[in-house]
Amino acid sequence: MTPDEAEKAIQSAFNTAWGTTTPIAWDNLDFDAESRNDSWVRLNIQNTAGTIASLGAPGTRGFRNFGTVFVQVFTPVGRGKSTNTVLATTARDVFRGQHLGMGSLWFRDVSIVNVGPDGKWYQQNVTAEFIYDDNE
């Protein structure tokens, strides 16, 4: 699995599971958060490290790659924390204990982090570390 394949698998899984729950702000695509008056999420995927998983001749070496998915959950300030927590829990459950891509993309250490109010938004973040292997 290449980094691009891993990213597409993560985006597809999130989009399918999330459905029409709220709008999703995708990396490097236009999204006008300031004009919104209702809840929304932002999905961000960061590759963080890689290592050799198995030695061998070129074409047979295996590499293990690591990264983190961030789902930022935004609800309007003044509506209470509960709505945000329900959305954050739904986002957490998309990745918690899951594997994608024929089992080669695994998620671990999935958590919800309270950020709190910032301007007109109340925010919680979901973080999900992931691992996938690819061969040279």
C-alpha positions in Angstrom: 0.0 0.0 0.0 1.4 3.4 -1.0 1.0 6.6 1.0 -1.6 7.8 -1.6 -3.5 4.5 -1.4 -3.5 4.7 2.4 -4.8 8.3 2.4 -7.6 7.4 -0.1 -8.6 4.4 1.9 -8.8 6.5 5.1 -10.8 9.3 3.3 -13.2 6.8 1.7 -13.8 4.9 5.0 -14.5 8.2 6.8 -16.7 9.6 4.1 -18.7 6.3 3.9 -19.2 6.0 7.7 -19.8 9.7 8.3 -22.3 10.0 5.4 -24.4 13.2 5.8 -23.9 13.6 9.6 -22.3 17.0 9.0 -20.3 18.6 6.2 -16.6 17.5 6.0 -13.8 20.0 5.3 -11.2 18.1 3.2 -7.5 19.0 2.9 -6.7 21.6 0.3 -10.3 22.0 -0.9 -12.4 25.2 -0.4 -14.6 25.2 2.7 -16.0 28.4 4.2 -16.2 27.6 7.9 -16.9 31.2 8.9 -20.2 31.4 7.0 -21.5 28.2 8.7 -24.0 28.2 11.5 -24.1 24.5 12.2 -21.7 21.7 13.1 -18.9 20.4 10.8 -15.7 18.4 10.8 -12.3 18.7 9.3 -10.3 15.5 8.3 -6.5 15.7 8.2 -4.1 12.9 7.5 -0.4 13.2 8.5 2.2 10.6 7.7 4.7 10.7 10.5 7.5 8.1 10.2 8.6 5.0 8.4 11.1 2.2 8.9 12.3 -0.9 7.2 10.2 -3.9 8.3 12.1 -6.6 6.4 15.4 -6.8 4.7 16.0 -8.2 1.2 16.9 -7.4 -2.3 15.2 -4.5 -4.0 11.6 -5.4 -4.8 11.3 -7.7 -1.8 12.0 -5.3 1.1 9.1 -4.3 3.3 8.6 -0.9 4.9 6.3 0.0 7.8 4.7 3.5 7.7 3.1 5.4 10.6 0.7 8.3 10.7 -2.1 10.1 12.5 -5.6 10.9 11.4 -7.0 14.1 13.0 -10.8 14.8 12.9 -11.5 18.2 14.3 -15.2 18.4 15.4 -16.8 21.9 15.5 -20.1 22.9 17.0 -21.4 26.4 17.6 -20.5 27.8 21.0 -23.5 28.0 23.3 -25.2 24.8 22.3 -23.6 22.7 25.1 -20.8 20.1 24.9 -23.1 17.1 24.4 -23.6 17.6 20.6 -19.9 17.9 20.1 -19.2 14.8 22.2 -21.7 12.7 20.3 -20.1 13.8 17.0 -16.6 13.2 18.3 -17.6 9.7 19.5 -19.1 8.9 16.1 -15.8 10.0 14.5 -13.8 8.0 17.0 -15.8 4.9 16.2 -15.0 5.1 12.5 -11.3 4.2 13.3 -11.4 2.5 16.7 -10.2 -1.1 16.3 -10.5 -1.0 12.5 -8.4 -2.1 9.6 -8.7 -1.2 6.0 -7.2 -2.2 2.6 -7.3 -6.0 3.0 -6.1 -5.7 6.6 -2.9 -3.8 5.7 -3.9 -0.5 7.3 -4.5 -0.7 11.1 -5.6 2.0 13.5 -4.6 2.2 17.1 -4.6 4.6 20.0 -7.8 6.4 19.0 -8.8 9.1 21.4 -10.9 12.2 21.9 -9.2 15.4 23.1 -11.2 18.3 24.4 -10.0 21.7 23.0 -12.9 23.9 24.1 -14.2 27.2 22.7 -12.4 29.2 20.1 -14.3 32.1 18.7 -17.7 30.9 17.5 -16.8 27.2 17.7 -16.5 24.6 20.4 -14.0 22.0 19.4 -12.9 18.5 20.2 -10.3 16.5 18.3 -10.3 12.8 17.5 -6.8 11.4 16.9 -6.2 7.9 15.4 -2.7 6.6 14.9 -2.3 4.3 11.9 0.2 1.8 10.5 0.5 0.3 7.1 3.1 -1.7 5.2 4.4 -1.4 1.7 7.0 -3.2 -0.4 9.7 -1.7 -2.6 
